[in-house]
């Protein structure tokens, strides 16, 4: 039995994922957290911190910075410096802060469908946002770079990138990222790169590459956002950071952050350090388990000709095309049969659903059986 097969009751624990359908016979498979315990080194670090008994103001120590730097070197072959790191409570604030770096009348551009907070960040900062549709290229979701370039104008000063892609699970190649970086240099715009799922690449033939690591001329205009939250299932501790190599860009980013948020809290510090120092073995086993769960989802989709799903190389979020079901709202269809999935319209396309498969195989099999009944009766 795998560590990840352990059934843990998350109901009545102030769990956003499970409490959404409290009192209903609905299994949640929506918001992006996992139904697995965090790595034991993280739990032990938190226990030790709590047992100390004093929870005063706490600074981020050198050992935590070193753990982050070494982890990124090990997993992404990118050598970053301590001074490049800016700590925050989450990636979403990082996206909003990057939008705030723009001047009045500057514009941003991104792809769609996309994680909803990309769109709301632009709205929050009164930034005009152009959305370019992702295209199916060679069986995966990708960017049509000719179409992208056609939509860049003199006011375009920011591209908001999601890599690995949410939804869709694309891990952009070095060639693709280089194309984007060259466009940023050519047209003089920044890139905010949300790489929160960087460590959740489940395809062993694929590797995540931070766009800022490719070329120094790209790094000068990139704000890279990362966090241990998705990787080690500690989102509730609110630990995240931006990596900003360019001093001027980093200074301006810190100015926007000033007064709106400080460093991460003391429990988040303990958890982050333990995860990045001692979480590799757990992470390796997690990715194997997620790969097996993804296979179950892929088989389910293949067995239903009215559904379609492109290659998903990262994340634990399956982006499923339900347009051939001929139903007004696929979310409501699956909800009727007891599965609470993310609505595609929140990401920009109501013909799709986003399924979170980061749960026990036993639970996932129940979810897929219920979804099969829904498809059969559509």
C-alpha positions as MATLAB code, in Angstrom:
seq = 'XXXXXXXXXXXXXXXXXXXXXXXXXXXXXXXXXXXXXXXXXXXXXXXXXXXXXXXXXXXXXXXXXXXXXXXXXXXXXXXXXXXXXXXXXXXXXXXXXXXXXXXXXXXXXXXXXXXXXXXXXXXXXXXXXXXXXXXXXXXXXXXXXXXXXXXXXXXXXXXXXXXXXXXXXXXXXXXXXXXXXXXXXXXXXXXXXXXXXXXXXXXXXXXXXXXXXXXXXXXXXXXXXXXXXXXXXXXXXXXXXXXXXXXXXXXXXXXXXXXXXXXXXXXXXXXXXXXXXXXXXXXXXXXXXXXXXXXXXXXXXXXXXXXXXXXXXXXXXXXXXXXXXXXXXXXXXXXXXXXXXXXXXXXXXXXXXXXXXXXXXXXXXXXXXXXXXXXXXX';
ca = [
       0.000    0.000    0.000;
       1.322    3.395   -0.972;
       1.647    6.267    1.501;
      -0.684    8.149   -0.818;
      -3.428    5.520   -0.514;
      -4.190    6.583    3.061;
      -7.769    7.822    3.332;
      -7.890   11.024    5.369;
     -11.207   12.608    6.306;
     -10.856   16.317    5.526;
     -14.447   17.230    6.329;
     -15.057   19.695    9.171;
     -11.409   20.835    9.143;
     -12.171   24.239    7.576;
     -11.109   22.643    4.289;
     -12.230   24.801    1.370;
     -12.188   21.870   -1.020;
     -14.373   19.502    0.995;
     -16.545   21.998    2.866;
     -17.903   23.470   -0.371;
     -20.289   20.529   -0.649;
     -20.788   19.900    3.050;
     -23.854   17.782    3.741;
     -24.201   16.667    0.113;
     -23.304   13.391   -1.559;
     -20.767   15.130   -3.763;
     -17.071   14.309   -4.002;
     -14.964   17.440   -4.566;
     -12.419   17.356   -7.389;
     -11.962   21.048   -8.020;
      -9.638   23.460   -6.143;
      -5.928   22.677   -6.584;
      -4.823   21.010   -3.396;
      -4.193   17.327   -2.729;
      -5.821   14.835   -0.392;
      -2.408   13.654    0.848;
      -0.466   14.378    4.010;
       2.548   16.621    3.635;
       6.016   14.997    3.795;
       6.950   13.741    7.252;
       9.967   16.110    7.507;
       7.558   19.021    7.078;
       5.203   17.699    9.744;
       8.103   17.113   12.151;
       9.468   20.603   11.545;
       6.071   22.102   12.310;
       5.746   20.011   15.492;
       9.139   21.186   16.690;
       8.287   24.804   15.990;
       4.955   24.536   17.824;
       6.540   22.778   20.799;
       8.927   25.712   21.193;
       5.849   27.613   22.267;
       6.772   31.162   21.269;
       5.380   32.640   18.091;
       6.822   36.124   17.938;
       8.113   38.096   14.991;
      10.411   35.866   12.991;
      12.900   36.534   10.196;
      13.752   34.216    7.325;
      17.086   32.578    8.106;
      19.972   31.830    5.767;
      19.302   28.091    5.977;
      15.846   28.596    4.441;
      17.291   30.684    1.622;
      19.950   28.060    1.038;
      17.318   25.305    0.927;
      15.441   27.187   -1.799;
      18.600   27.945   -3.793;
      19.825   24.334   -3.639;
      16.405   22.901   -4.505;
      16.104   25.052   -7.630;
      19.641   24.117   -8.636;
      18.920   20.390   -8.181;
      15.596   20.366   -9.958;
      15.990   23.063  -12.613;
      19.747   23.535  -13.025;
      19.269   27.240  -12.351;
      21.698   29.014  -10.030;
      19.909   31.848   -8.276;
      21.157   34.252   -5.617;
      19.727   35.017   -2.196;
      19.216   38.680   -3.018;
      16.997   37.757   -5.998;
      14.364   36.216   -3.708;
      11.364   38.255   -2.567;
       9.085   36.443   -0.113;
       5.285   36.745   -0.245;
       2.209   34.956    1.033;
       1.229   33.613   -2.395;
       1.693   33.599   -6.143;
      -1.580   35.467   -6.724;
      -0.278   38.574   -4.893;
       2.847   38.252   -7.038;
       0.827   38.428  -10.253;
      -1.085   41.455   -8.958;
       2.124   43.172   -7.842;
       3.707   42.654  -11.248;
       0.671   44.232  -12.912;
       1.087   47.198  -10.578;
       4.557   47.802  -12.047;
       2.943   49.001  -15.276;
       2.341   52.639  -16.018;
      -1.052   54.129  -16.798;
      -2.241   53.056  -20.282;
       0.235   50.157  -20.398;
      -1.343   46.862  -21.414;
      -0.838   43.179  -20.651;
      -1.303   40.040  -22.691;
      -1.838   36.387  -21.787;
      -3.277   33.171  -23.164;
      -6.696   31.615  -22.655;
      -8.186   29.478  -21.174;
      -6.174   30.459  -18.129;
      -6.076   30.384  -14.342;
      -8.778   32.950  -13.428;
      -6.529   35.121  -11.257;
      -4.538   36.169  -14.325;
      -7.640   37.974  -15.526;
      -8.639   39.348  -12.115;
      -5.101   40.664  -11.502;
      -5.457   42.830  -14.601;
      -8.895   43.991  -13.480;
      -7.629   44.766   -9.973;
      -4.956   47.053  -11.407;
      -7.080   48.582  -14.213;
      -4.815   47.005  -16.794;
      -6.193   46.256  -20.250;
      -5.654   42.546  -20.915;
      -5.540   40.926  -24.359;
      -6.202   37.182  -24.340;
      -4.780   34.925  -27.061;
      -6.323   31.452  -27.390;
      -4.104   28.443  -26.805;
      -3.987   26.155  -29.832;
      -3.793   22.395  -30.237;
      -0.363   21.757  -31.755;
       0.972   18.207  -32.062;
      -1.498   16.852  -29.509;
      -0.754   19.391  -26.799;
      -1.855   22.875  -25.842;
       0.601   25.481  -27.048;
       0.981   29.106  -28.119;
       0.616   30.228  -31.722;
       3.529   32.665  -31.676;
       2.572   34.284  -34.980;
      -0.876   35.031  -33.556;
       0.719   36.295  -30.367;
       3.026   38.674  -32.206;
       0.138   40.031  -34.261;
      -1.580   41.069  -31.025;
       1.398   42.880  -29.512;
       1.182   46.652  -29.788;
       3.304   49.575  -28.512;
       1.294   49.660  -25.266;
       2.015   45.978  -24.491;
       4.360   45.974  -21.502;
       3.646   42.625  -19.810;
       3.082   39.000  -20.776;
       1.625   36.831  -18.006;
       2.915   33.294  -18.519;
       1.721   30.107  -16.839;
       4.329   27.348  -17.030;
       3.502   24.526  -16.464;
       0.158   25.536  -17.903;
      -3.002   25.665  -15.810;
      -5.288   24.358  -17.207;
      -3.964   21.878  -19.769;
      -0.730   20.607  -18.208;
       1.627   21.832  -20.948;
       5.303   22.161  -20.063;
       6.709   24.662  -22.512;
       9.883   23.630  -24.323;
      13.114   25.599  -24.425;
      12.338   26.453  -28.058;
       8.918   27.839  -27.154;
      10.220   29.803  -24.184;
      13.049   31.219  -26.284;
      10.510   32.450  -28.843;
       8.604   34.204  -26.073;
      11.750   35.650  -24.549;
      12.884   36.997  -27.912;
       9.501   38.679  -28.402;
       9.859   40.288  -24.966;
      13.254   41.685  -25.950;
      12.082   42.767  -29.408;
       8.986   44.592  -28.158;
      10.325   45.583  -24.746;
       7.856   43.998  -22.334;
       8.110   42.196  -18.990;
       7.207   38.569  -18.348;
       5.493   37.459  -15.166;
       6.055   33.700  -15.104;
       3.794   31.720  -12.767;
       5.794   28.528  -12.177;
       3.960   27.260   -9.113;
       3.575   23.780  -10.678;
       7.234   23.614  -11.772;
       8.039   20.596   -9.584;
       4.923   18.668  -10.609;
       6.073   17.484  -14.024;
       4.773   13.915  -14.176;
       6.019   13.005  -17.665;
       9.548   11.624  -17.129;
      10.460   12.621  -20.715;
       9.671   16.281  -20.027;
      11.591   18.821  -17.967;
      10.511   22.190  -16.626;
      12.748   25.073  -17.651;
      12.382   28.470  -15.928;
      12.318   31.037  -18.726;
      14.637   33.321  -16.752;
      17.290   30.583  -16.698;
      17.633   30.418  -20.487;
      19.290   33.730  -21.253;
      20.487   36.686  -19.199;
      18.691   39.078  -21.536;
      15.428   37.299  -20.674;
      16.195   37.206  -16.949;
      16.472   41.000  -16.839;
      12.775   41.327  -17.651;
      11.283   38.302  -15.851;
       9.498   37.975  -12.497;
       9.440   34.243  -11.720;
       6.858   33.124   -9.160;
       7.331   29.857   -7.281;
       6.103   28.236   -4.070;
       6.270   24.970   -2.121;
       2.484   25.071   -1.713;
       1.293   22.916   -4.633;
       4.353   20.687   -4.637;
       4.216   19.653   -0.978;
       0.512   20.296   -0.286;
       1.057   23.140    2.188;
      -0.994   25.873    0.497;
      -2.705   26.753    3.779;
       0.630   27.897    5.228;
       0.916   30.609    2.545;
       4.547   30.475    1.492;
       5.687   31.847   -1.855;
       8.464   33.880   -3.420;
       9.424   35.830   -6.505;
      12.811   35.397   -8.146;
      13.865   38.682   -9.757;
      17.492   38.844  -10.981;
      17.317   42.449  -12.207;
      17.995   44.865   -9.345;
      15.890   47.735  -10.681;
      12.918   45.495  -11.403;
      13.296   43.866   -7.988;
      13.450   47.249   -6.247;
      10.265   48.407   -7.960;
       8.549   45.120   -7.082;
       9.517   45.526   -3.418;
       8.171   49.088   -3.437;
       4.767   47.824   -4.562;
       4.881   45.129   -1.877;
       5.838   47.581    0.884;
       3.080   47.999    3.467;
       0.901   45.349    1.827;
       2.651   42.262    3.093;
       5.698   41.162    5.000;
       7.731   37.981    4.991;
       6.050   34.598    5.338;
       5.047   33.510    8.853;
       7.187   31.423   11.180;
       5.339   28.131   10.539;
       5.621   28.684    6.794;
       9.363   29.247    7.201;
       9.779   25.931    9.041;
       7.683   24.033    6.507;
       9.364   25.604    3.477;
      12.857   24.852    4.749;
      12.015   21.226    5.568;
      10.225   20.663    2.260;
      13.038   22.000    0.125;
      15.782   20.308    2.174;
      14.265   16.905    2.807;
      11.217   16.496    0.562;
      12.807   15.050   -2.592;
      12.084   11.391   -1.834;
       8.433   12.125   -1.012;
       8.135   14.253   -4.153;
       9.520   11.487   -6.344;
       6.970    9.016   -4.978;
       4.190   11.578   -5.345;
       4.909   12.061   -9.044;
       4.769    8.315   -9.633;
       1.402    8.154   -7.880;
       0.050   11.131   -9.828;
       1.257    9.560  -13.070;
      -0.715    6.404  -12.242;
      -3.808    8.479  -11.424;
      -3.445   10.412  -14.666;
      -3.433    7.109  -16.547;
      -6.793    6.255  -14.963;
      -8.196    9.594  -16.118;
      -6.737    9.219  -19.616;
      -8.221    5.724  -19.948;
     -11.613    7.038  -18.851;
     -11.479    9.772  -21.492;
     -10.324    7.353  -24.224;
     -13.238    5.057  -23.433;
     -15.716    7.883  -23.980;
     -15.708    9.188  -27.545;
     -17.677   12.269  -26.510;
     -14.765   13.420  -24.351;
     -11.320   14.615  -25.372;
      -8.128   15.416  -23.537;
      -4.741   16.490  -24.887;
      -1.371   15.524  -23.461;
      -0.993   16.509  -19.795;
       2.677   16.523  -18.772;
       2.417   18.384  -15.472;
       0.094   19.398  -12.622;
      -2.607   17.125  -11.217;
      -5.349   18.902  -13.137;
      -6.946   17.263  -16.183;
      -8.482   19.640  -18.746;
     -11.278   17.691  -20.416;
     -13.199   18.778  -23.514;
     -16.903   18.014  -23.068;
     -18.223   19.880  -26.116;
     -19.532   16.692  -27.759;
     -21.735   15.894  -24.775;
     -24.208   18.468  -26.106;
     -25.116   19.737  -22.652;
     -25.497   23.376  -21.681;
     -23.199   23.131  -18.678;
     -20.941   20.067  -18.162;
     -20.188   21.197  -14.616;
     -23.872   20.892  -13.703;
     -24.087   17.491  -15.399;
     -21.298   15.985  -13.317;
     -22.509   17.727  -10.182;
     -25.871   15.996  -10.651;
     -24.054   12.659  -10.492;
     -22.066   13.545   -7.381;
     -18.768   15.046   -8.579;
     -17.794   18.661   -7.930;
     -15.377   19.700  -10.677;
     -13.968   23.116  -11.623;
     -16.185   24.919  -14.110;
     -14.537   25.519  -17.451;
     -16.152   28.919  -17.797;
     -14.061   30.223  -14.871;
     -10.994   29.568  -17.044;
     -12.566   30.930  -20.208;
     -14.291   27.982  -21.921;
     -17.571   26.500  -20.733;
     -17.122   23.414  -22.956;
     -14.410   22.125  -20.634;
     -14.050   20.912  -17.065;
     -10.921   20.808  -14.889;
     -10.606   17.627  -12.840;
      -8.289   17.438   -9.826;
      -6.986   13.853   -9.678;
      -4.663   14.356   -6.676;
      -6.591   12.021   -4.420;
      -6.430    8.359   -3.451;
      -6.934    5.818   -6.222;
      -9.945    4.499   -4.342;
     -11.529    7.930   -4.294;
     -10.577    8.635   -7.904;
     -12.199    5.387   -9.042;
     -15.464    6.430   -7.365;
     -15.208    9.837   -9.050;
     -14.640    8.311  -12.476;
     -17.468    5.795  -12.017;
     -19.838    8.649  -11.203;
     -18.582   10.618  -14.179;
     -19.185    7.566  -16.394;
     -22.810    7.459  -15.300;
     -23.103   11.151  -16.103;
     -21.675   10.653  -19.611;
     -23.923    7.645  -20.219;
     -26.982    9.674  -19.342;
     -26.028   12.922  -21.099;
];
